[in-house]
Amino acid sequence: MEIHQLQYIVEVDKQRSFTKAADEMFVSQSTLSHQIAKLENELGVKLFDRNSRTVYPTQIGEEFINHAKQILANLEVAKQNIQSHIGLLKGTLRIGVIASLGKIDYAGMLANFHRKHPGLNYEIVQSGTYNLLDKLKAGEIDVSFITLLPLPECDDLQFHYLAYDEYVLAVPPGHPFAGRDYIELAEAADEKFIFHPSSERMYHICMEACAQAGFKPNIVCQGNHSPTCLSLISAGMGIGFFPYEKIEAQKFEIGVVKLKEPVRKDIALVIGKYTSMTPAVTIFCRFVLHWADQLRSKKT
């Protein structure tokens, strides 16, 4: 059994395709298939089943893949520990991010961290909170910045609060709300809404805010690409919930109105309770928490 064979089966499990896994590992498909077949012969079990469209692990294959992931994670910890002893920090840090992280100056934070640890590389995965949590639990990313969830929903994860975004309503130019500083959300009960996808945490937060205001929003469009959604609002298709920084950064003609009962998104750093705490992950988490503390101190 060899290390690269373990890497191959983990990648096939991730991609659910021999072709895609071979591309990711920079080997030919025949080489990857041969090595996995060699490992299966050594173990005396079949690790993968195939149909016309996908590859998926057998029951015993799934169990072995979990062991392989742990072995590879332990090797990465050992390697980084040795490198840290000689003053180096190398490897790849896989970070999940939601779309709006201006409140913690995410770009400035990561650039600052990279200057301190130039030997690290970064793999950034942008998605919604729920998808990022799935990736974290599956070991596909090391840490993630997400919208905070009620803790009972994710008792296998560790959350660290960082900051919050207060959402405002973006409205078309000339809209009756555009000339006002604040409104009660209930006043928007008859409006058409441009909304977040239901796969994102903010969808549920905004739906709950509307329910508390006594109405169910009339959602005419859903999307997670802010410029597109804001362009539709600017064109008069509806109104929508956005953090002010998202509107401020765009060039669209948009009206902004605050809500008397703020809709708030809490931003958190999250790691899995069983995440392999390599030196890179540990040092990065400490840096992020210190960075967030400093930002809060500047505002007080």
C-alpha positions in Angstrom: 0.0 0.0 0.0 1.4 3.4 -1.0 0.5 7.0 -0.1 -0.3 8.0 -3.7 -2.9 5.1 -3.8 -4.6 6.5 -0.8 -4.6 10.0 -2.4 -6.1 8.5 -5.6 -9.0 6.8 -3.9 -9.8 9.9 -1.8 -9.9 12.0 -5.0 -12.1 9.5 -6.8 -14.5 9.6 -3.9 -14.5 13.4 -4.0 -14.9 13.7 -7.8 -17.1 10.6 -8.3 -15.2 10.2 -11.5 -12.0 8.5 -12.5 -11.4 11.0 -15.3 -11.9 14.1 -13.1 -9.8 12.5 -10.3 -7.0 11.8 -12.8 -7.1 15.4 -14.0 -6.9 16.7 -10.5 -4.0 14.4 -9.6 -2.1 15.2 -12.8 -1.9 11.5 -13.9 -3.4 9.6 -16.8 -6.7 7.8 -16.1 -5.0 4.5 -16.9 -2.4 5.1 -14.3 -5.0 6.0 -11.7 -7.2 3.1 -12.5 -4.3 0.7 -12.4 -3.1 1.9 -9.0 -6.6 1.6 -7.5 -7.1 -1.9 -9.0 -3.7 -2.8 -7.5 -4.8 -1.6 -4.1 -8.1 -3.5 -4.4 -6.2 -6.7 -5.2 -4.0 -6.1 -2.2 -6.9 -5.5 0.1 -9.0 -8.3 -1.4 -12.1 -6.0 -1.6 -13.8 -3.8 -4.2 -13.6 -0.2 -3.2 -15.8 1.4 -6.0 -18.9 0.5 -8.0 -19.5 2.2 -11.3 -22.6 2.9 -13.4 -23.0 4.7 -16.7 -22.7 8.2 -15.1 -20.8 8.1 -11.8 -18.5 6.2 -9.5 -19.4 5.6 -5.9 -17.8 3.8 -3.0 -18.9 0.4 -1.9 -19.9 0.1 1.8 -16.5 -1.4 2.7 -14.9 1.1 0.3 -16.5 4.0 2.2 -15.1 2.7 5.4 -11.6 2.3 4.0 -11.7 5.8 2.4 -12.5 7.3 5.8 -9.4 5.6 7.2 -7.4 6.9 4.2 -8.5 10.4 4.8 -7.4 10.2 8.4 -4.0 8.7 7.5 -3.4 11.5 5.0 -4.5 14.2 7.5 -2.1 12.8 10.1 0.7 12.8 7.6 0.0 16.5 6.9 0.0 17.3 10.6 3.3 15.5 11.0 4.8 17.3 8.0 3.7 20.8 9.2 4.8 20.1 12.8 8.3 19.4 11.5 8.3 22.5 9.3 7.1 24.7 12.1 10.0 23.5 14.3 12.5 24.8 11.7 10.6 28.1 11.3 8.7 27.2 8.1 5.0 26.9 7.5 4.2 25.2 4.2 1.2 23.5 2.7 -2.2 24.4 1.4 -4.9 26.0 3.6 -8.4 25.3 2.3 -10.8 28.1 3.3 -14.5 28.3 2.7 -16.1 31.8 2.4 -19.5 33.3 2.1 -20.0 36.2 -0.4 -20.0 39.2 2.0 -17.1 39.5 4.4 -16.3 43.2 4.3 -17.1 43.6 7.9 -14.0 41.7 8.9 -11.9 43.0 5.9 -11.4 39.5 4.8 -9.1 40.4 1.9 -6.9 42.6 4.1 -6.8 39.9 6.7 -5.7 37.1 4.4 -3.1 39.3 2.7 -1.7 40.3 6.1 -1.6 36.6 7.2 0.2 35.6 3.9 2.9 38.3 4.5 3.6 36.6 7.8 3.5 33.1 6.4 4.6 33.3 2.7 5.2 29.5 2.4 1.5 28.7 2.6 -0.8 28.4 -0.4 -4.6 29.0 -0.3 -7.5 27.3 -1.9 -10.6 29.5 -1.6 -14.1 28.0 -1.9 -17.0 30.5 -2.1 -20.5 29.2 -1.5 -23.5 29.4 0.8 -23.3 28.6 4.5 -25.0 25.2 4.3 -22.9 23.9 1.4 -19.7 25.1 3.2 -20.7 23.3 6.3 -21.2 20.1 4.3 -17.7 20.5 2.8 -16.2 21.1 6.2 -17.8 17.9 7.6 -16.6 16.0 4.6 -13.0 17.2 5.1 -13.0 19.1 1.8 -12.0 22.4 3.5 -10.1 23.1 6.7 -12.0 26.2 8.0 -14.8 28.3 6.9 -16.4 31.8 7.3 -20.1 31.4 7.5 -23.4 33.0 8.6 -23.8 31.8 12.2 -26.4 29.1 12.8 -28.3 28.2 16.0 -25.8 26.0 17.8 -28.1 22.9 18.3 -28.1 22.5 14.4 -24.4 21.8 14.3 -23.2 20.3 17.5 -20.2 18.7 15.7 -18.8 22.1 14.8 -17.0 24.8 16.7 -18.1 28.4 16.0 -16.2 31.6 16.8 -18.2 34.8 16.5 -16.4 37.5 14.5 -18.7 40.4 13.5 -22.1 41.1 12.1 -23.7 42.7 9.1 -26.9 44.7 9.4 -29.1 44.3 6.3 -31.0 47.2 4.6 -33.6 47.2 1.9 -32.4 48.0 -1.6 -35.2 49.6 -3.6 -35.6 51.0 -7.2 -34.9 54.7 -7.7 -38.1 56.7 -7.2 -39.7 54.0 -5.0 -41.8 55.5 -2.1 -39.4 54.0 0.4 -36.3 55.6 -1.2 -36.9 59.0 0.4 -37.2 57.6 3.9 -34.5 56.8 6.4 -36.3 54.0 8.1 -39.4 51.8 7.6 -41.1 49.0 9.5 -40.6 45.8 7.6 -44.4 45.2 7.7 -44.8 48.2 5.3 -43.2 46.0 2.6 -45.8 43.3 2.8 -47.2 44.0 -0.7 -43.8 44.4 -2.4 -42.1 42.0 -4.8 -38.8 40.7 -3.5 -35.5 39.7 -5.1 -34.4 37.0 -2.6 -31.4 34.9 -1.7 -31.5 31.2 -2.8 -33.1 28.9 -0.3 -29.8 27.0 0.0 -28.3 30.1 1.8 -28.7 30.9 5.5 -29.7 34.5 4.7 -32.8 33.2 2.9 -34.0 31.7 6.2 -33.0 34.8 8.3 -34.9 37.1 6.0 -37.9 34.8 5.7 -38.1 34.7 9.5 -37.9 38.5 9.7 -40.8 38.8 7.3 -42.8 36.2 9.2 -42.2 38.2 12.4 -43.4 41.3 10.5 -46.6 39.4 9.7 -46.3 38.5 6.1 -44.9 36.0 3.6 -42.8 37.8 1.0 -43.8 37.6 -2.7 -40.5 36.3 -4.1 -40.3 36.9 -7.9 -36.6 36.1 -8.3 -33.9 34.3 -6.4 -30.1 34.6 -7.0 -26.8 34.7 -5.2 -25.0 37.1 -7.6 -25.3 40.5 -6.0 -24.6 42.7 -9.1 -27.3 40.8 -11.1 -29.8 41.1 -8.3 -29.1 44.8 -7.7 -29.4 45.5 -11.5 -32.8 43.9 -11.4 -33.8 46.1 -8.4 -32.5 49.2 -10.1 -34.6 48.3 -13.2 -37.7 48.1 -11.0 -38.3 44.4 -10.7 -38.6 44.4 -6.9 -36.8 45.1 -3.6 -34.3 43.1 -1.7 -32.3 42.6 1.5 -28.6 43.4 1.3 -25.8 44.4 3.6 -25.1 48.1 3.0 -21.5 47.4 1.9 -22.8 45.4 -1.0 -24.9 48.3 -2.3 -22.2 50.9 -1.6 -19.7 49.0 -3.7 -21.9 48.8 -6.8 -22.5 51.5 -9.5 -26.3 50.9 -9.8 -28.9 53.6 -9.2 -30.4 52.1 -6.0 -32.4 53.6 -3.1 -31.4 52.4 0.4 -33.8 52.3 3.4 -32.9 51.0 6.9 -35.2 48.8 8.9 -36.4 49.8 12.4 -36.1 46.2 13.5 -32.7 45.4 12.0 -32.1 42.1 10.1 -28.7 40.9 11.2 -26.3 38.4 9.9 -23.7 37.1 12.4 -20.4 36.1 10.8 -18.4 33.3 12.3 -15.3 31.3 11.8 -16.0 27.6 12.1 -14.0 24.4 12.2 -15.0 20.8 12.6 -14.6 19.3 16.0 -12.6 16.5 14.3 -10.7 18.7 11.9 -7.0 17.8 11.8 -5.5 20.8 13.6 -2.4 21.2 11.6 -0.1 24.1 12.6 -1.4 26.1 9.6 -5.0 25.7 10.7 -4.2 26.5 14.4 -2.1 29.6 13.6 -4.7 30.8 11.0 -7.6 30.5 13.5 -5.6 32.4 16.2 -4.8 35.1 13.7 -8.4 35.5 12.5 -9.7 35.8 16.1 -7.1 38.3 17.0 -7.8 40.3 13.8 -11.5 40.4 14.6 -10.8 41.5 18.2 -8.7 44.3 16.9 -11.4 45.5 14.5 -14.0 45.5 17.2 -11.6 47.5 19.5 -11.2 50.2 16.8 -15.0 50.6 16.6 -15.4 51.1 20.4 
